[in-house]
């Protein structure tokens, strides 16, 4: 015995078609995101504070001068938390008070006390960062810094010498490119000369913007299309009935 299959109504066909479009869009979006997150473009070095983007946030050390800070030390700025870690305590110093360097007058700086290197972790990933640093033991030697996205090393650079300073003042800065973000920095003082003893100024950074929820946007668009199709079908039936 053969069973006759009831043909789908026009509204059911429209709904099925709309859902097919939504599911296809979602599959394409997921595939695109998977490809994007596995592609790392890297990082470029910034060589001057003037290269930092407008609207960048600066984390200021608010503790009084000569404050000892146990490691790890955390500060919050602009909704982000920066965590500084090294093998011993930090010390807060002030340019022109107990530090005779070349930072702007009265700038609060953080000293390694010879316990560097310093690791700086960002609770929220950033697109770029920058800060000034100066070596204590031998200011003439150039420092280095490494930039990470999670466990992945994006690049290692030498600090950039800033012009017009009495003692060499270096700028450490970088900007992530394309799909990359920055989650960690490791700052090392002048190599091969005594302890890893240096100071760094306030850290300026630009937070990675929150990505647009593309999947939810596509889903909402597809469901809206389903609703429009159903409403049109109902209005057509009402007109026929009237």
N, C-alpha and C positions, 0 to 999 in steps of 0.2 A: 504494500500500500504506500502510495506517495503522499507526503505531507506538503501542502502548499505553504510557501513562506510569504508572510505578509510584507508587502513593500514598506520601507520606512517612509514616514511622512516627510514633507519638505523641511519642516523645522528640525526634525531629528537629523536629516542629512546636513543641514547647516551647522548644527551643533557638533556633529562628528567631524566635519571639515575644519571648523574653528579649532577644535582640540588637536587635530592632527598638525595644524600650523603651529600651535603653541608648543607641542611636544617636540616638533622638529627644531624650533627656535631654541628651546632649552637645551637640547642635545648639542647643537652647534655652539651655544654659549659655553657649556661645560667643557667641550673639547678645546675651545679657544683659550679658556682660562688655564686649562691644564698645560697647554703648550707655552703660554706666557710665563707661568710660574716656574717652568724648568729652564727658561732662557735668561741668562745673566749677562747684561751688557757691560757692567763694570762701574768704574768711578773715575772722575777726573780731579786733579789737584787744583785747589785754589791757592793763590800765592800772595793775596793781600786781603785785608779786611774789607776793602772797597768792593770786592767781588761777591760778597754775601748778598743774598736777595733782600729787598726791602721787606719790612715787616717781620724780620727774623727775631727770635726770642733769645734773650741773654740770661743765663743762670748766674746770679750774683751770690757771692759768699757773704752771708749776713752776720756771721759770728764776729765777736770783737777781736781786735788784734791780739796776737800771741795765743789764741785758742788752740789747744791740742784736740785733734779730731781722730778718734779711733777709726781704723779701717775695718769694714767698708763704711764710707761716708756717703750719704745721699742728700741731694737737694732737689726741690721741686720748682719748676718754672714753666709757665704757660700750659699747665695741665700735664706736663711730662716730668718724669723723675729720672735724674742722672745719678748713677751710683759709681763712686770712685773707689777702687780697690788697689792696694799694694801690700808689701810685706810688713809694714809697720805703720805707726801713727803719721798723720799729716799735721802741718802747722799753718795757721792763718797768719799771713804777713801783710804789711801795708807799704806800698811804694812811698818812699820819702820818710817813713817812720822807722821801720826796722828792716827795710830792704832798699839798698842803694842801686837799683837797676834802672831800666829805661821804660817802664810802664808809665802810662799817664798818672799824674800826681794823685795820691790817695786811693789808687786802685787796690782793692783787696785781691790777694793772690794766694794760691795754695802751694805749699812746699812739700816735697817728698821727704825731706830730712835724710836724704841719702838712702831711702828705702824703695826707690822706683825700680822698674817702670810702673806707670799708672795705667790701669785698665778703666775705661769709662764705658758703662753700659747705659743705653737708652731704653727706658721701659716701653716707650712708643717709638717705632722706627722713625728716622729722620731722613730728609733728602740731602741736607748739607749741614756742615758745621765748620767752626773756625775758632781759634784762640791764639793768643800770643804766649810765647814761652821763652825762658832764659835759663841757661845753664849756670849753676853755682860754682862748680869746681874749675871748669875751664870754659869760659864763655865763648871762646873763639871757635870751638868745635861745633859742628852741625848736628842737631838731633835728628831722630827718625820717628815716624809714626806709621802704624798699620791700620787699615780700615776693613771691617768685616760686615757681612750680611749673614747673621747667624754664625755658623761654623765656617762659612766660606770666606776666605781671604780675597778681598776685592783688589787690594793694591797696597804697596808700601812706598813711602816717599820720604825725602829729606825735607826738613823744615826750610821755609823760604826766608832768607835774610831780608829784614826791613831796612830801608835806607834811612840815613840821618840819625842813627842812634850812637850814643857814646860807647856802649858795650853792645855786642851783637844781640839783637832781639829778633826772634824767629816767629813766623806765622805758620801754624799747622792748620790746614783746611782742605776739605774735599767736598765734592758733590756727586751723588749717585746719578747714574744715567739710565734712561729707559725704564726697565722693569725692576731695577735694583733699589734697595733701601739700605740704610746704614743702621746697624744695631749696636756696634761696639767699636771702640778705638783703643789701641794700645800705644802709649806714648813712652818713648825711650829717650833718655838724655844722651849727651855726647858720649860716644862709645870709646872704650879702651883707655879711660883716664879716671881711675879711682871709682868711688861709689856713684850710683845712678842718682845724682843730686841735681834737681832742677825745680823751677817754679812755673806754674801756668796761671794765666789770668782767667777771667770769666769766660765761660764757654757759650758761644752763640750758635744757634741751630734753627733749622726750618723743619717743622714736623711734616711727615708724609701725610698728604691729604687722604681722607677716608674714600675708598673707591665707591663709585656709583653702584648700587645694587641692581646690576643689569638683569639678573635672573628674575627678580621680583617685578621689575619694570615690564619685561616681556610677558610674564604670567598675567599681570594686571591688564595689559593691552589685549591679550588673547581672550580673557574672561569678559572684558568690556565688549569685544566683538561678538561673543556669544550672546550677551544680553541684548545688544542691538538687533541681532538677527531674530531672536525670539520675540522681541517687542514688535518688530515689523510684521512678523507672521501673525501675531495676535491681532494687530490692527487690521490686517487684510481680512481675517476671518470675521471681525466685527463689522467691517464694511459690507462683506458679502451677506452677512446675516441681517444687516439693516436694510 
